[in-house]
Amino acid sequence: MMLNFVEAIEDEIYLLGYFRKNPTLFGRQKGIGVAEKFFVARLTDDEICDIRYISESDHRFCEDYKRVEMSGFTEDSVRLSGVSEEKLIAAKNSGFSIARMWKNT
């Protein structure tokens, strides 16, 4: 399991991540360690629960959005994200978050 982002909203913690296919340390076989299932989840009482699977494209958008958000939505961070400015601004204006993605999945 790989965690990309952790988001705390009020008293709840949400996670964005993915599971790897047959993870091994320094795996050299084709397909070993490749991202296989993408998810959003909630952390409750120090346990990951309520894992909800999402598409790879939703996962990538959320990663890009969170990077831009962490950079303060600067012109450079938006330009370098590879996502259209309109799509990022629309997501920001709608209150996009890992928590919201979890709740809507």
C-alpha positions as CSV (number, residue, x, y, z in Angstrom):
1,M,0.0,0.0,0.0
2,M,1.3,3.5,-0.9
3,L,-0.2,6.6,0.6
4,N,0.0,9.8,-1.5
5,F,-1.9,12.3,0.6
6,V,-3.4,12.6,4.0
7,E,-6.2,15.1,4.6
8,A,-7.6,16.1,8.0
9,I,-11.1,17.7,8.0
10,E,-12.4,18.5,11.5
11,D,-12.0,15.3,13.5
12,E,-11.8,13.0,10.5
13,I,-8.7,11.8,8.5
14,Y,-8.9,10.8,4.8
15,L,-6.3,9.0,2.7
16,L,-5.5,8.9,-1.0
17,G,-3.4,6.0,-2.2
18,Y,-3.0,2.8,-4.1
19,F,-2.1,-0.8,-3.8
20,R,0.8,-2.3,-5.8
21,K,0.7,-5.5,-7.7
22,N,2.9,-8.1,-6.0
23,P,5.0,-5.6,-4.1
24,T,8.6,-6.6,-3.6
25,L,11.7,-4.7,-2.6
26,F,13.6,-3.7,-5.8
27,G,11.4,-6.1,-7.9
28,R,12.8,-6.5,-11.4
29,Q,10.1,-8.7,-12.9
30,K,7.8,-7.1,-15.4
31,G,4.7,-5.8,-13.6
32,I,6.1,-6.1,-10.1
33,G,5.4,-3.1,-8.0
34,V,3.1,-1.5,-10.5
35,A,0.1,0.5,-9.1
36,E,-3.0,-1.8,-9.4
37,K,-5.9,-0.4,-7.4
38,F,-6.4,3.2,-6.4
39,F,-8.4,4.3,-3.4
40,V,-9.7,6.9,-1.0
41,A,-10.2,5.7,2.6
42,R,-11.0,7.0,6.1
43,L,-8.8,6.5,9.1
44,T,-10.8,5.7,12.2
45,D,-9.3,4.8,15.6
46,D,-5.9,4.4,14.0
47,E,-7.2,1.9,11.5
48,I,-7.8,2.3,7.8
49,C,-11.4,1.5,7.1
50,D,-14.1,2.2,4.5
51,I,-11.7,1.8,1.6
52,R,-13.4,3.0,-1.6
53,Y,-11.9,2.2,-5.0
54,I,-11.5,4.9,-7.6
55,S,-10.3,5.0,-11.2
56,E,-6.7,5.7,-12.0
57,S,-7.7,9.0,-13.8
58,D,-9.6,10.2,-10.6
59,H,-6.6,9.3,-8.5
60,R,-4.2,11.2,-10.9
61,F,-6.5,14.3,-10.9
62,C,-6.7,14.3,-7.1
63,E,-2.9,14.0,-6.8
64,D,-2.5,16.9,-9.3
65,Y,-5.1,19.0,-7.5
66,K,-3.5,18.4,-4.1
67,R,-0.1,19.4,-5.4
68,V,-1.5,22.6,-6.8
69,E,-3.4,23.3,-3.6
70,M,-0.3,22.8,-1.5
71,S,1.5,25.3,-3.7
72,G,-1.1,27.9,-3.2
73,F,-2.7,27.7,-6.6
74,T,0.1,29.8,-8.1
75,E,0.2,30.3,-11.9
76,D,3.3,28.2,-12.1
77,S,1.8,25.3,-10.1
78,V,-1.3,25.3,-12.2
79,R,0.8,25.4,-15.4
80,L,3.1,22.6,-14.3
81,S,0.2,20.4,-13.1
82,G,-0.8,19.3,-16.7
83,V,-4.4,19.9,-15.8
84,S,-6.4,22.7,-17.4
85,E,-6.7,25.8,-15.3
86,E,-10.5,25.8,-15.8
87,K,-10.8,22.3,-14.4
88,L,-8.6,23.1,-11.3
89,I,-10.5,26.3,-10.6
90,A,-13.9,24.6,-11.0
91,A,-12.8,21.9,-8.5
92,K,-11.5,24.5,-6.1
93,N,-14.8,26.5,-6.3
94,S,-16.8,23.3,-5.7
95,G,-14.9,22.5,-2.5
96,F,-13.0,19.5,-4.0
97,S,-11.2,17.4,-1.3
98,I,-10.2,13.8,-0.6
99,A,-13.0,13.7,1.9
100,R,-15.6,14.8,-0.6
101,M,-14.3,12.2,-3.1
102,W,-14.6,9.5,-0.5
103,K,-18.1,10.6,0.4
104,N,-19.2,10.6,-3.3
105,T,-17.7,7.3,-4.1
